[in-house]
Amino acid sequence: MKIKTIQDKICVKPDAVETKTAGGIFIPDNAKDAPVKGVVVSVGTGSIASDGTVVPLNVSEGDTIVYAKGAGETVETDDETFVIITENQIIAIVE
């Protein structure tokens, strides 16, 4: 199933959360509250301004972004997990 977002919604495939460092040290749960990286899978048409015009979003499909942990709504489909967020929940675009 393909997810197609609408308006100002963005569908993100989150990166896997690391549970231990490269040196083999396990990361405690309270240290995992850092922002999350993910890849944009689907982008809506944009937000609607007060005058009715559509303002396009600043991200595109395929962009890697950083967003706050716990942001948005988690959606599971076809054994995959996605997060649906709005543009204002994005912290940065990774270049």
C-alpha positions as CSV (number, residue, x, y, z in Angstrom):
1,M,0.0,0.0,0.0
2,K,1.3,3.5,-0.9
3,I,0.6,6.4,1.4
4,K,-0.3,9.7,-0.3
5,T,-0.4,12.6,2.1
6,I,-2.6,15.6,1.7
7,Q,-2.3,19.4,2.4
8,D,0.6,20.1,4.7
9,K,1.2,16.5,5.8
10,I,4.5,14.7,5.2
11,C,5.0,10.9,5.3
12,V,8.5,9.9,6.7
13,K,10.2,6.5,6.8
14,P,12.2,6.8,10.1
15,D,15.8,5.6,10.2
16,A,16.3,2.6,12.5
17,V,17.1,3.7,16.1
18,E,20.5,2.6,17.2
19,T,20.5,0.7,20.5
20,K,24.3,0.5,20.9
21,T,27.2,2.6,19.8
22,A,29.9,1.4,17.3
23,G,32.1,0.6,20.3
24,G,29.5,-1.8,21.7
25,I,28.1,0.4,24.5
26,F,24.3,0.1,24.9
27,I,22.4,3.4,24.7
28,P,19.9,3.8,27.6
29,D,16.3,4.6,26.8
30,N,16.5,8.1,28.3
31,A,19.3,9.0,25.9
32,K,17.2,8.0,22.9
33,D,15.1,11.1,23.1
34,A,17.3,12.9,20.6
35,P,15.8,14.1,17.3
36,V,15.1,11.4,14.7
37,K,16.2,11.2,11.1
38,G,14.1,9.9,8.3
39,V,13.5,10.0,4.5
40,V,10.4,11.8,3.1
41,V,8.2,9.3,1.3
42,S,5.2,11.5,0.4
43,V,4.5,15.2,0.5
44,G,1.1,16.9,0.4
45,T,0.2,19.8,-1.8
46,G,0.9,22.5,0.8
47,S,-0.7,24.5,3.5
48,I,-3.7,26.7,2.8
49,A,-3.1,30.4,3.6
50,S,-5.8,32.6,5.1
51,D,-6.6,34.1,1.7
52,G,-7.1,30.6,0.3
53,T,-3.9,30.2,-1.7
54,V,-1.8,27.1,-1.4
55,V,1.7,27.6,0.0
56,P,3.9,24.8,-1.2
57,L,6.1,22.8,1.3
58,N,9.8,23.2,1.5
59,V,10.6,19.5,1.4
60,S,10.4,17.0,-1.4
61,E,10.1,13.2,-1.7
62,G,13.6,11.7,-1.1
63,D,14.8,14.4,1.3
64,T,16.4,13.3,4.5
65,I,15.1,15.3,7.4
66,V,15.5,15.6,11.2
67,Y,12.4,15.9,13.3
68,A,11.5,15.8,17.0
69,K,11.1,12.4,18.6
70,G,7.4,11.7,19.3
71,A,6.3,14.2,16.6
72,G,3.4,13.2,14.4
73,E,1.4,10.1,14.1
74,T,2.8,6.6,13.6
75,V,1.2,4.5,10.8
76,E,2.0,0.9,10.1
77,T,1.2,-0.7,6.7
78,D,2.6,-3.7,4.9
79,D,5.0,-4.4,7.8
80,E,6.5,-1.0,7.5
81,T,6.3,1.9,9.9
82,F,5.9,5.5,8.8
83,V,5.4,8.8,10.7
84,I,3.0,11.5,9.4
85,I,4.2,14.9,10.4
86,T,3.5,18.6,9.4
87,E,6.2,20.8,8.0
88,N,6.5,22.8,11.3
89,Q,7.6,19.7,13.1
90,I,10.7,19.4,10.9
91,I,13.9,20.6,12.6
92,A,16.2,20.5,9.6
93,I,16.8,19.1,6.1
94,V,20.0,17.1,5.8
95,E,22.1,17.9,2.8
